[in-house]
Amino acid sequence: MKKRFLVAAVAATLVSPLAAQADATVYGNVHLSIDSFDSADNLDMNSNTSAIGVKGKEDLGGGMTALFKIEFQVDPSERNSGGALTDRDQWVGLKGAMGTVKFGTMSNNYKMMGGKLDPMYRTRLEGRGFMGTQSGLHGGAGENGGRSTNTLQYVSPKMSGMNVVFNYTIAGQDDETMGIGVHYKTKQVIAFVDYLDVQGVPSPGESEAAFKLGGSYKMGAMTFGLQFESVEDVVGGDIFFASFNYQVNDNDNVAVTLGDNDTDDVGYAFMYNHKMSKRTNVYAGYGDNASNEAADDQDITVGIRHKF
């Protein structure tokens, strides 16, 4: 593992001076939180999608552009851990007047819009994780994961804020996972309808369909979001998610989320976030997950994130 970290560090060092020449950018974030679960007697430190990556483009002329992205997830809270360095989005593509085509590993159409409705996305209180108020189809990796592998994806040009996203896995199987979504986004409104044909569910050789619709509306300092997932045949229950975000001032916001996943309890979370700069923010939050009463759990989280 030490060698893997050394390789990543050397690669980032070598890429940095080349970025100015090759229109490439080294980017990332370090995001850690201290968490207290009522099911445990002690505090725990966690990394929340800390990552480092390189992305860039090349003008090919004639209105055509080549694109690429290589990203790795790191875990600053662990040392020599088996999961301390994990591949994330890694793809190459072409963009032109007819849209963008990408090949590799990337967020599929179903995952794309879920995080835009969740003001606690990529914290311990995100809906797709501990809270259970968004389905697991928004996370993980693989042919059926939110980060789809072996994937061909087409994104159409935007027309009046609307575009179409189509993705298809190419993994050497008789049947492959396929998804399509229609997404609409302006400064005030987000709306989407997404479909995902999930292979190998409930057993190998079979498939089930996941469907969701939702959106958000920004009204002054307030933003409201709703999402419904028809996923009972895939994950065992349909899921409803709602969010509210209030921008107190330029640097502070308060967020609330709640959701139901066909269990006995409704999950809910509160979070206060403070921007210390354009790249650094701190936050504190509390959540009660959407599980049945026997497994009910709460989390208090305090975190800091720095982007570079």
Backbone bond lengths (Angstrom), bond angles and torsions (degrees), N, CA, C in turn:
res aa  C-N    CA-C-N  psi(-1)  N-CA   C-N-CA  omega(-1)  CA-C   N-CA-C  phi
1 M - - - 1.469 - - 1.526 110.99 -
2 K 1.358 116.80 -35.82 1.464 119.03 177.42 1.520 110.50 -60.50
3 K 1.349 116.74 -37.83 1.450 119.97 179.18 1.514 110.95 -65.48
4 R 1.349 116.89 -38.26 1.463 120.33 -179.61 1.524 110.82 -65.05
5 F 1.327 116.53 -40.86 1.466 120.14 176.76 1.521 110.61 -64.42
6 L 1.349 116.63 -39.58 1.457 120.76 -179.56 1.527 110.42 -64.22
7 V 1.348 115.82 -42.07 1.461 119.79 178.32 1.516 110.77 -61.71
8 A 1.353 117.28 -44.07 1.469 120.96 -179.95 1.522 111.05 -62.98
9 A 1.346 116.45 -41.56 1.463 120.45 -179.07 1.525 110.98 -66.52
10 V 1.347 116.58 -43.27 1.463 120.14 179.48 1.523 110.57 -64.60
11 A 1.355 116.25 -40.75 1.470 120.25 -179.88 1.518 110.56 -61.58
12 A 1.347 116.64 -44.95 1.469 120.24 179.81 1.524 110.99 -63.06
13 T 1.346 116.50 -38.53 1.465 120.96 179.78 1.521 111.17 -65.69
14 L 1.336 116.72 -40.84 1.447 120.96 -179.04 1.520 112.15 -71.27
15 V 1.328 115.76 -34.93 1.458 120.40 -176.58 1.520 111.15 -72.92
16 S 1.332 117.51 -34.66 1.465 121.01 -174.80 1.528 113.68 -52.84
17 P 1.355 119.86 -51.94 1.471 118.04 -179.76 1.516 113.09 -68.69
18 L 1.333 117.56 -20.01 1.461 120.77 179.43 1.515 111.94 -82.54
19 A 1.340 117.25 -18.65 1.456 120.83 -174.38 1.517 111.82 -58.70
20 A 1.356 116.28 -41.60 1.462 118.94 -178.48 1.516 111.50 -65.49
21 Q 1.359 117.17 -30.70 1.448 120.67 -178.07 1.526 112.04 -83.18
22 A 1.320 118.17 -33.83 1.464 122.23 -171.01 1.518 113.01 -105.88
23 D 1.337 118.93 11.79 1.460 122.29 -178.85 1.517 110.38 54.86
24 A 1.329 116.54 41.43 1.459 123.25 177.89 1.523 109.07 -114.73
25 T 1.316 115.44 154.55 1.466 121.31 -177.00 1.520 110.21 -130.07
26 V 1.327 116.70 128.14 1.460 121.89 169.71 1.522 107.18 -88.03
27 Y 1.317 117.67 128.72 1.455 121.45 -175.81 1.529 109.56 -144.00
28 G 1.306 116.00 172.65 1.457 119.70 175.67 1.509 111.61 164.48
29 N 1.331 115.11 -170.18 1.456 121.19 176.74 1.520 109.59 -157.66
30 V 1.324 115.58 150.14 1.465 122.38 172.31 1.522 106.17 -116.43
31 H 1.326 116.38 119.85 1.460 121.53 -171.38 1.524 109.32 -137.11
32 L 1.335 115.96 109.01 1.459 122.21 -178.36 1.518 110.74 -124.05
33 S 1.319 115.82 148.97 1.461 120.71 176.65 1.524 109.94 -138.44
34 I 1.332 115.09 153.64 1.464 122.16 171.30 1.512 106.85 -107.43
35 D 1.338 116.50 126.05 1.455 121.71 -171.97 1.515 111.81 -124.20
36 S 1.325 114.27 144.88 1.461 121.35 176.65 1.525 108.19 -125.95
37 F 1.330 116.24 109.54 1.464 121.88 177.85 1.523 108.69 -95.84
38 D 1.346 116.13 137.54 1.461 117.77 -178.19 1.527 111.94 -69.47
39 S 1.361 117.36 -14.07 1.461 120.40 177.60 1.527 111.88 -83.51
40 A 1.328 117.31 -6.02 1.465 122.01 179.62 1.523 109.43 -123.06
41 D 1.333 115.38 156.75 1.464 120.34 -177.90 1.519 113.10 -96.42
42 N 1.330 117.87 0.70 1.456 119.18 -175.94 1.525 110.64 -136.31
43 L 1.332 114.47 169.55 1.461 121.06 177.88 1.526 110.49 -82.80
44 D 1.322 115.53 156.60 1.454 120.30 179.16 1.522 108.63 -136.71
45 M 1.339 116.83 141.35 1.456 121.15 174.86 1.520 108.92 -102.85
46 N 1.336 116.93 134.05 1.461 121.37 -176.88 1.517 111.05 -133.23
47 S 1.328 115.23 146.48 1.455 121.10 169.95 1.518 108.61 -92.32
48 N 1.332 116.32 139.66 1.460 121.40 -177.18 1.531 109.39 -118.87
49 T 1.313 115.42 83.16 1.468 122.97 179.93 1.526 111.99 56.08
50 S 1.341 116.97 42.32 1.465 119.46 168.24 1.525 107.83 -64.11
51 A 1.338 117.67 138.20 1.463 119.08 -173.17 1.516 111.05 -156.08
52 I 1.338 114.41 161.19 1.461 122.18 172.56 1.517 107.60 -136.98
53 G 1.332 116.56 141.41 1.455 118.48 -177.18 1.516 112.46 -156.03
54 V 1.323 114.52 171.98 1.459 123.09 175.21 1.521 107.16 -130.61
55 K 1.325 116.88 132.21 1.465 120.97 176.30 1.519 108.75 -138.82
56 G 1.322 116.04 154.22 1.447 118.17 -178.59 1.509 112.56 -172.48
57 K 1.313 115.27 -177.54 1.458 121.72 -178.32 1.514 109.85 -153.34
58 E 1.333 115.85 161.80 1.456 122.18 176.94 1.524 108.41 -138.47
59 D 1.306 116.79 130.24 1.451 122.00 176.82 1.530 108.72 -76.84
60 L 1.331 116.60 117.00 1.454 121.68 -177.84 1.528 112.58 -94.03
61 G 1.334 115.53 -5.06 1.451 119.61 -177.51 1.517 111.64 86.14
62 G 1.317 115.89 162.46 1.450 120.29 178.66 1.512 113.36 64.47
63 G 1.326 117.75 24.27 1.453 121.17 -179.72 1.515 114.62 80.13
64 M 1.348 117.74 9.01 1.460 122.38 -178.72 1.528 110.54 -106.11
65 T 1.346 116.29 138.96 1.462 122.42 179.92 1.516 109.74 -131.48
66 A 1.326 117.19 136.00 1.462 122.45 172.56 1.525 108.66 -91.75
67 L 1.337 117.04 138.32 1.457 123.13 -177.68 1.522 109.83 -127.56
68 F 1.346 115.99 151.72 1.461 119.53 172.64 1.523 109.85 -152.29
69 K 1.336 115.04 159.45 1.458 121.75 175.19 1.522 108.98 -153.78
70 I 1.329 116.28 130.80 1.471 122.75 175.94 1.520 106.85 -131.40
71 E 1.324 117.38 119.28 1.464 120.75 -174.86 1.528 110.85 -136.38
72 F 1.339 115.45 141.67 1.456 122.26 177.49 1.526 109.67 -125.92
73 Q 1.307 116.21 140.06 1.463 121.90 174.68 1.526 108.88 -91.28
74 V 1.325 116.31 135.71 1.464 122.16 178.70 1.521 109.23 -121.12
75 D 1.314 115.73 164.03 1.463 120.56 -179.45 1.525 109.76 -131.46
76 P 1.338 118.19 91.11 1.464 120.80 -179.18 1.521 113.71 -66.54
77 S 1.322 118.15 -13.19 1.463 120.04 -178.95 1.524 112.02 -82.81
78 E 1.349 117.32 -12.46 1.460 121.54 -177.49 1.523 110.03 -117.63
79 R 1.330 115.65 159.15 1.466 121.07 176.29 1.516 108.35 -129.34
80 N 1.352 116.30 126.33 1.461 122.10 -178.51 1.527 111.86 55.18
81 S 1.328 115.45 36.98 1.461 119.60 178.58 1.516 109.75 -87.17
82 G 1.338 117.06 147.55 1.448 121.28 179.74 1.508 113.03 -62.08
83 G 1.353 117.84 -25.89 1.454 120.89 179.74 1.504 113.60 -105.72
84 A 1.338 117.15 21.80 1.459 120.36 -174.50 1.528 113.23 -76.66
85 L 1.334 117.91 -18.97 1.455 121.19 178.73 1.519 108.08 -138.70
86 T 1.344 116.43 113.13 1.461 121.66 -174.00 1.516 109.59 -133.09
87 D 1.334 116.42 136.83 1.456 119.30 178.64 1.529 110.08 -71.27
88 R 1.351 114.86 143.81 1.460 121.58 177.78 1.537 108.20 -122.56
89 D 1.313 118.94 -133.51 1.461 120.79 179.14 1.526 110.13 -60.29
90 Q 1.326 116.23 126.09 1.460 121.58 178.34 1.529 107.36 -147.67
91 W 1.330 115.44 104.63 1.462 118.34 -174.14 1.523 111.31 -153.49
92 V 1.331 114.62 165.89 1.453 123.04 174.17 1.519 107.14 -133.71
93 G 1.347 117.62 148.64 1.451 118.74 -176.50 1.513 113.58 -160.06
94 L 1.329 114.30 177.20 1.463 122.94 178.28 1.516 109.05 -129.70
95 K 1.333 116.23 138.99 1.458 121.85 179.24 1.523 109.58 -125.41
96 G 1.330 115.01 132.01 1.448 120.14 178.56 1.512 111.19 -148.21
97 A 1.318 115.67 -166.26 1.458 120.30 -177.77 1.518 112.58 -63.07
98 M 1.344 117.59 -26.04 1.461 121.38 -177.63 1.530 113.11 -90.02
99 G 1.343 116.97 -0.99 1.448 119.56 179.03 1.516 112.36 126.64
100 T 1.340 116.40 -166.14 1.464 122.92 -177.86 1.524 110.36 -121.59
101 V 1.329 115.93 131.92 1.465 122.12 175.44 1.523 107.88 -117.04
102 K 1.344 115.96 129.22 1.463 120.86 -179.18 1.527 109.73 -126.08
103 F 1.354 116.01 148.26 1.447 123.19 178.92 1.525 108.55 -127.41
104 G 1.350 117.91 131.07 1.455 120.07 176.10 1.504 112.71 137.84
105 T 1.344 115.75 -137.45 1.464 123.71 -179.59 1.516 108.51 -115.03
106 M 1.347 116.63 125.90 1.468 120.15 -173.12 1.514 110.34 -161.53
107 S 1.345 116.65 165.67 1.459 121.69 174.39 1.525 109.01 -66.23
108 N 1.348 116.46 129.97 1.457 118.95 179.49 1.527 111.20 -83.82
109 N 1.315 116.38 176.75 1.462 121.03 -176.65 1.526 112.40 -59.85
110 Y 1.344 116.88 -35.38 1.465 120.70 -175.99 1.521 111.20 -68.01
111 K 1.327 116.83 -39.17 1.463 121.14 -177.91 1.532 112.44 -75.32
112 M 1.313 117.60 -34.51 1.463 122.63 -166.98 1.522 114.93 -47.71
113 M 1.328 117.01 -47.53 1.460 119.57 -170.11 1.523 113.84 -90.23
114 G 1.339 117.80 -15.43 1.465 120.33 -177.81 1.512 113.34 -59.74
115 G 1.346 116.58 -43.39 1.452 120.47 -179.25 1.517 113.58 -69.19
116 K 1.344 116.98 -26.42 1.464 120.44 -179.87 1.521 112.01 -70.79
117 L 1.343 116.94 -19.86 1.462 120.78 177.62 1.521 112.43 -93.52
118 D 1.323 117.31 -11.99 1.461 121.44 -173.59 1.528 110.49 -104.96
119 P 1.341 119.32 105.83 1.466 121.54 -179.88 1.528 112.88 -68.83
120 M 1.349 117.68 -7.92 1.460 121.74 178.21 1.524 111.63 -109.66
121 Y 1.323 115.88 18.27 1.460 122.36 -179.18 1.526 110.47 -56.16
122 R 1.311 115.67 135.45 1.458 124.86 -179.62 1.523 113.33 63.66
123 T 1.319 116.59 30.27 1.468 122.42 164.21 1.526 106.95 -118.56
124 R 1.321 117.48 176.83 1.469 120.03 179.18 1.522 112.08 -67.48
125 L 1.326 117.20 -14.17 1.462 120.83 -178.33 1.526 112.60 -104.07
126 E 1.315 118.09 17.11 1.459 120.04 178.31 1.523 110.61 -66.12
127 G 1.336 115.59 149.18 1.455 120.48 -176.01 1.508 113.91 -61.90
128 R 1.335 118.45 -36.33 1.461 121.51 -174.86 1.524 112.92 -77.01
129 G 1.332 117.83 -11.11 1.456 121.52 -176.09 1.512 113.12 -107.04
130 F 1.324 116.44 -116.54 1.461 123.13 -176.58 1.521 112.42 -54.49
131 M 1.335 118.05 -37.34 1.453 120.81 -174.39 1.521 112.72 -71.84
132 G 1.314 118.86 -30.79 1.454 121.60 179.55 1.517 114.04 67.81
133 T 1.340 117.36 23.31 1.464 120.88 -178.17 1.527 112.16 -101.14
134 Q 1.330 117.08 1.91 1.451 124.05 164.97 1.527 106.54 -132.26
135 S 1.325 117.47 147.68 1.460 120.67 -174.33 1.530 111.76 -69.55
136 G 1.335 114.47 160.92 1.446 121.33 177.27 1.509 113.60 -65.86
137 L 1.335 119.02 -9.59 1.452 122.19 176.18 1.526 111.59 -66.94
138 H 1.344 117.01 -12.57 1.466 121.48 177.03 1.524 112.23 -86.73
139 G 1.324 118.19 -2.82 1.458 120.95 -176.82 1.513 111.46 -136.48
140 G 1.326 115.75 -176.33 1.453 120.66 178.82 1.516 112.44 74.66
141 A 1.331 115.60 176.75 1.458 121.72 -179.27 1.524 109.47 -135.26
142 G 1.322 116.35 158.88 1.454 122.29 -178.97 1.516 110.49 127.67
143 E 1.325 115.90 -178.14 1.466 119.39 -179.00 1.529 111.61 -59.47
144 N 1.349 117.00 -33.18 1.465 120.99 179.92 1.519 112.66 -105.51
145 G 1.326 118.12 6.50 1.456 120.60 -178.29 1.510 111.73 -84.52
146 G 1.333 115.65 164.12 1.453 119.89 176.23 1.515 111.47 -61.28
147 R 1.337 116.35 -32.07 1.465 121.54 171.81 1.524 106.47 -100.36
148 S 1.323 115.82 96.33 1.461 121.72 -171.90 1.529 111.57 -77.70
149 T 1.333 115.79 134.44 1.461 121.50 176.52 1.524 109.76 -97.74
150 N 1.339 115.79 164.47 1.468 121.13 179.36 1.518 111.18 49.71
151 T 1.324 116.48 47.64 1.465 120.64 -167.88 1.520 113.30 -116.68
152 L 1.314 114.11 138.75 1.458 123.18 168.45 1.523 106.98 -106.76
153 Q 1.328 117.45 125.62 1.468 120.89 -178.02 1.522 110.94 -129.92
154 Y 1.332 114.44 137.34 1.457 121.28 175.83 1.521 108.78 -120.05
155 V 1.332 116.64 130.21 1.462 123.08 176.18 1.526 107.33 -120.62
156 S 1.319 116.61 120.10 1.461 120.40 -177.30 1.526 110.55 -74.97
157 P 1.321 117.77 160.36 1.474 119.70 173.31 1.531 109.62 -63.12
158 K 1.332 116.24 153.09 1.462 119.96 177.37 1.522 110.44 -78.23
159 M 1.314 115.29 135.78 1.454 122.46 175.23 1.518 108.17 -125.92
160 S 1.339 116.16 108.35 1.472 121.53 -176.55 1.519 111.25 55.95
161 G 1.342 116.94 39.19 1.458 121.88 177.23 1.512 114.97 87.84
162 M 1.342 118.49 -2.97 1.466 121.53 -175.42 1.521 110.85 -112.66
163 N 1.344 115.84 141.09 1.453 120.31 172.25 1.519 110.73 -147.09
164 V 1.323 115.91 169.98 1.457 123.42 179.99 1.518 108.89 -116.40
165 V 1.341 116.30 137.43 1.457 121.90 176.86 1.527 108.15 -119.90
166 F 1.319 116.85 126.08 1.465 122.20 177.99 1.516 108.93 -126.61
167 N 1.345 117.88 131.78 1.457 120.82 175.99 1.525 110.82 -136.61
168 Y 1.336 114.10 147.54 1.466 121.62 -176.27 1.522 108.31 -145.70
169 T 1.337 116.81 129.54 1.458 119.84 179.03 1.518 110.01 -82.54
170 I 1.327 115.59 147.97 1.460 122.08 178.67 1.525 106.59 -129.06
171 A 1.344 115.81 84.47 1.458 121.11 -171.67 1.525 112.76 -121.02
172 G 1.350 117.67 18.21 1.459 120.46 176.05 1.515 113.73 74.48
173 Q 1.337 117.02 27.65 1.457 121.13 179.39 1.531 109.58 -110.63
174 D 1.354 115.53 160.64 1.460 119.36 176.63 1.522 111.12 -64.03
175 D 1.325 115.82 -40.75 1.463 121.44 178.01 1.515 108.90 -120.62
176 E 1.321 116.43 137.08 1.452 121.87 -177.81 1.527 110.74 -120.68
177 T 1.328 115.84 156.48 1.457 120.79 177.10 1.530 109.55 -73.20
178 M 1.324 115.26 133.85 1.455 121.29 -178.03 1.517 109.42 -133.02
179 G 1.326 116.21 140.47 1.464 119.95 178.00 1.503 111.64 -141.14
180 I 1.331 116.58 150.91 1.449 121.42 176.12 1.527 108.69 -146.50
181 G 1.321 116.22 141.35 1.461 120.54 -179.32 1.515 111.22 -144.44
182 V 1.317 115.83 150.07 1.455 122.91 173.22 1.523 106.92 -113.94
183 H 1.338 116.74 119.04 1.460 122.45 -174.07 1.523 110.73 -119.54
184 Y 1.325 115.44 140.25 1.458 121.55 179.22 1.519 108.41 -131.63
185 K 1.337 117.09 131.09 1.457 120.24 -177.42 1.510 111.02 -147.15
186 T 1.336 115.76 127.87 1.459 123.61 169.87 1.522 107.20 -130.36
187 K 1.330 117.61 -173.83 1.462 120.16 179.75 1.523 111.85 -65.86
188 Q 1.325 117.08 -28.68 1.465 120.72 -176.52 1.513 114.12 -104.55
189 V 1.329 117.69 -29.32 1.460 121.21 -169.11 1.526 111.16 -126.60
190 I 1.344 115.17 137.50 1.461 122.82 167.75 1.524 106.52 -124.62
191 A 1.328 117.20 135.00 1.456 121.81 176.11 1.525 108.73 -145.14
192 F 1.322 116.86 145.90 1.457 119.25 -178.19 1.524 111.58 -157.87
193 V 1.336 113.98 152.05 1.457 123.78 170.48 1.522 106.12 -133.20
194 D 1.341 117.51 126.31 1.460 121.22 -176.77 1.524 111.36 -132.45
195 Y 1.333 114.02 144.31 1.469 122.40 178.09 1.522 108.31 -130.16
196 L 1.347 116.83 139.20 1.456 121.69 177.26 1.520 108.55 -139.66
197 D 1.315 116.77 122.83 1.462 123.02 176.42 1.520 107.40 -92.40
198 V 1.325 117.23 104.76 1.468 123.08 -171.19 1.519 110.11 -92.27
199 Q 1.320 117.50 118.65 1.454 122.33 -178.28 1.524 111.65 -85.80
200 G 1.342 115.83 152.37 1.465 121.48 177.77 1.511 113.86 78.64
201 V 1.334 117.92 12.10 1.466 123.00 179.02 1.523 108.24 -121.79
202 P 1.327 119.95 129.40 1.478 127.79 2.13 1.517 114.84 -81.09
203 S 1.368 118.70 -8.16 1.455 121.41 178.99 1.523 108.62 -148.06
204 P 1.349 117.69 163.23 1.463 120.24 -178.58 1.524 111.86 -53.93
205 G 1.322 115.31 138.37 1.452 120.32 -179.52 1.514 114.27 88.73
206 E 1.333 117.11 -8.96 1.458 121.35 178.69 1.527 109.60 -111.41
207 S 1.327 116.00 168.99 1.457 120.13 179.20 1.518 109.96 -149.46
208 E 1.336 114.64 153.88 1.458 121.69 175.67 1.522 108.24 -135.29
209 A 1.316 116.00 156.17 1.455 120.80 -176.86 1.526 110.96 -101.48
210 A 1.330 115.51 138.17 1.464 122.50 171.80 1.525 107.76 -111.65
211 F 1.316 115.90 138.03 1.461 121.00 -176.93 1.521 108.38 -138.13
212 K 1.327 116.71 138.72 1.455 119.05 176.29 1.521 110.53 -147.24
213 L 1.320 114.48 155.10 1.462 120.70 173.69 1.520 107.89 -144.34
214 G 1.311 115.14 153.77 1.462 118.27 -178.86 1.509 111.30 178.15
215 G 1.329 114.43 -172.41 1.446 119.88 178.90 1.512 111.39 172.73
216 S 1.317 115.30 178.54 1.463 121.19 177.84 1.519 109.01 -142.87
217 Y 1.336 115.04 158.56 1.460 121.19 179.24 1.521 108.85 -137.14
218 K 1.328 116.15 127.76 1.455 121.18 178.95 1.514 109.49 -101.78
219 M 1.331 115.00 124.95 1.458 121.61 -178.79 1.520 108.24 -129.03
220 G 1.331 116.32 96.71 1.452 119.67 -176.34 1.512 110.93 66.08
221 A 1.334 116.95 -123.73 1.458 121.92 -179.27 1.522 112.83 -86.28
222 M 1.339 117.24 -3.46 1.463 121.28 -175.66 1.524 111.28 -109.26
223 T 1.350 115.59 141.65 1.455 122.01 174.84 1.521 108.90 -130.25
224 F 1.337 116.48 128.16 1.457 122.85 179.61 1.531 109.05 -112.83
225 G 1.329 117.44 138.02 1.457 121.13 179.50 1.510 112.04 -134.51
226 L 1.341 116.99 144.55 1.463 123.45 177.30 1.523 109.41 -138.31
227 Q 1.338 115.90 144.70 1.465 120.84 176.59 1.523 109.64 -149.99
228 F 1.334 116.30 134.65 1.467 121.51 174.95 1.516 109.09 -123.37
229 E 1.344 116.51 131.02 1.458 122.24 178.24 1.521 110.20 -115.94
230 S 1.319 116.36 122.86 1.452 122.19 173.13 1.523 107.46 -93.33
231 V 1.337 116.27 89.90 1.467 121.51 -170.93 1.534 111.86 -135.00
232 E 1.325 117.18 23.48 1.467 119.72 -176.30 1.527 111.97 -58.77
233 D 1.332 118.41 -40.69 1.460 120.95 -177.93 1.522 112.68 -74.64
234 V 1.343 116.54 -13.38 1.472 120.53 -177.86 1.520 111.41 -99.42
235 V 1.327 117.50 -47.43 1.468 121.06 -175.36 1.525 112.91 -118.35
236 G 1.333 118.27 -1.06 1.464 120.41 175.04 1.506 115.64 101.17
237 G 1.319 118.22 -1.96 1.460 120.00 179.11 1.511 111.93 -175.00
238 D 1.325 116.56 148.04 1.456 120.31 174.88 1.529 109.71 -74.39
239 I 1.337 117.47 154.48 1.460 121.25 -172.45 1.522 110.45 -131.81
240 F 1.331 115.11 133.32 1.462 122.54 176.32 1.523 108.78 -116.24
241 F 1.342 116.74 135.92 1.464 122.06 -178.04 1.517 109.52 -135.45
242 A 1.329 116.64 136.66 1.466 121.56 177.63 1.523 108.84 -135.49
243 S 1.333 116.33 147.46 1.463 120.47 -179.86 1.518 110.33 -140.56
244 F 1.331 114.11 153.70 1.465 121.79 175.75 1.510 108.03 -142.09
245 N 1.319 116.91 131.65 1.455 121.67 178.95 1.525 109.29 -131.56
246 Y 1.332 115.88 130.03 1.462 120.98 179.34 1.521 109.35 -119.72
247 Q 1.326 116.43 120.49 1.455 122.58 179.59 1.524 108.84 -86.24
248 V 1.324 116.60 100.77 1.459 121.78 -176.69 1.525 110.77 -64.82
249 N 1.330 115.78 -46.06 1.469 122.76 175.52 1.521 107.26 -155.90
250 D 1.326 117.15 -167.92 1.459 119.86 -176.61 1.524 113.14 -62.11
251 N 1.324 117.45 -24.46 1.461 120.39 -173.24 1.526 114.62 -113.88
252 D 1.324 118.56 -10.16 1.461 120.50 -173.82 1.522 111.23 -128.59
253 N 1.336 115.52 140.47 1.453 120.38 173.96 1.521 110.67 -145.06
254 V 1.314 115.83 152.95 1.458 124.08 177.48 1.523 107.91 -117.54
255 A 1.330 117.75 132.91 1.457 121.69 -177.17 1.527 110.59 -127.53
256 V 1.335 115.06 146.53 1.467 123.02 175.90 1.520 108.04 -135.29
257 T 1.331 117.29 135.04 1.456 121.54 172.89 1.521 109.17 -131.54
258 L 1.315 116.14 153.48 1.462 121.40 173.44 1.514 108.28 -152.24
259 G 1.326 115.86 157.55 1.457 119.39 -178.94 1.505 112.40 -169.58
260 D 1.316 115.15 163.97 1.460 122.95 -179.55 1.523 108.72 -133.45
261 N 1.323 116.83 134.44 1.467 120.59 178.98 1.520 112.07 -123.86
262 D 1.329 116.15 40.81 1.469 123.41 176.59 1.518 113.08 65.96
263 T 1.351 117.48 26.03 1.454 121.28 171.93 1.522 108.91 -108.77
264 D 1.322 116.66 -173.64 1.461 120.69 -175.82 1.525 112.84 -73.24
265 D 1.327 117.31 -22.86 1.458 121.00 -172.99 1.528 112.33 -113.24
266 V 1.317 115.41 151.82 1.462 122.63 170.77 1.525 107.42 -99.02
267 G 1.318 117.09 127.83 1.458 120.62 178.37 1.518 110.68 -85.21
268 Y 1.342 116.02 144.87 1.455 119.75 178.38 1.529 109.15 -148.80
269 A 1.343 115.05 154.57 1.462 120.45 -179.12 1.514 110.08 -149.32
270 F 1.343 115.16 150.18 1.464 123.31 176.55 1.526 107.90 -127.45
271 M 1.337 116.34 143.24 1.466 118.90 178.15 1.518 110.60 -149.39
272 Y 1.330 114.85 139.32 1.464 122.30 172.29 1.518 107.98 -113.17
273 N 1.326 116.97 128.50 1.456 122.08 -175.85 1.524 110.40 -124.06
274 H 1.336 115.71 136.70 1.465 121.18 179.33 1.526 109.90 -127.64
275 K 1.337 117.03 123.67 1.457 122.38 175.65 1.527 109.34 -86.13
276 M 1.319 116.07 118.76 1.458 120.88 176.94 1.519 111.01 -85.53
277 S 1.341 115.71 -23.11 1.458 123.17 176.09 1.518 106.90 -163.46
278 K 1.334 116.19 -175.26 1.464 118.92 178.20 1.515 111.75 -66.29
279 R 1.336 117.27 -22.52 1.462 120.17 -174.73 1.520 114.40 -112.43
280 T 1.330 118.07 -11.55 1.461 120.82 -174.79 1.524 111.04 -125.88
281 N 1.336 116.50 131.52 1.463 120.54 175.86 1.525 109.94 -139.95
282 V 1.323 114.86 154.54 1.466 122.47 175.08 1.517 107.57 -126.20
283 Y 1.332 116.34 156.34 1.462 119.71 -177.70 1.532 110.96 -156.27
284 A 1.321 114.78 162.68 1.465 122.36 174.23 1.513 107.52 -141.36
285 G 1.339 116.73 141.66 1.451 119.29 -177.45 1.513 113.19 -154.56
286 Y 1.332 113.98 165.81 1.466 121.70 177.27 1.519 108.47 -137.63
287 G 1.343 116.76 138.33 1.454 120.27 178.98 1.508 112.64 -142.17
288 D 1.334 115.52 146.76 1.463 124.19 174.36 1.523 106.03 -122.21
289 N 1.342 117.60 114.72 1.461 119.58 -168.25 1.526 113.17 -75.08
290 A 1.344 114.13 165.60 1.466 121.29 -177.09 1.517 109.96 -94.15
291 S 1.325 116.15 70.22 1.461 121.57 178.44 1.518 108.81 -118.92
292 N 1.333 115.51 176.11 1.461 116.56 175.40 1.524 109.53 -73.56
293 E 1.300 116.87 166.94 1.475 121.67 -171.12 1.518 112.45 -60.54
294 A 1.343 116.90 -34.47 1.461 119.71 -177.12 1.517 112.13 -66.98
295 A 1.351 116.49 -29.07 1.464 120.23 -177.16 1.522 111.91 -108.84
296 D 1.316 117.34 15.46 1.459 121.34 -176.22 1.528 110.61 -58.04
297 D 1.321 116.82 136.70 1.452 120.98 -176.34 1.518 109.31 -146.94
298 Q 1.335 116.38 148.26 1.452 121.93 177.01 1.528 109.42 -123.69
299 D 1.341 114.93 155.92 1.456 119.93 179.89 1.526 109.22 -138.60
300 I 1.320 115.68 134.27 1.462 122.21 169.43 1.518 105.83 -109.39
301 T 1.325 116.70 127.01 1.460 119.95 -175.74 1.530 110.67 -129.87
302 V 1.335 115.48 141.49 1.461 123.05 174.79 1.530 105.68 -132.26
303 G 1.359 116.97 125.03 1.447 118.52 -173.66 1.517 114.29 -139.49
304 I 1.335 114.21 166.26 1.460 122.12 175.53 1.525 107.80 -139.82
305 R 1.345 116.25 138.73 1.462 121.37 179.78 1.525 109.03 -134.06
306 H 1.335 116.05 133.41 1.457 121.98 175.71 1.526 108.68 -125.04
307 K 1.317 116.27 126.17 1.468 121.68 179.13 1.530 109.09 -101.53
308 F 1.319 115.64 147.27 1.463 119.66 176.70 1.518 110.40 -140.47
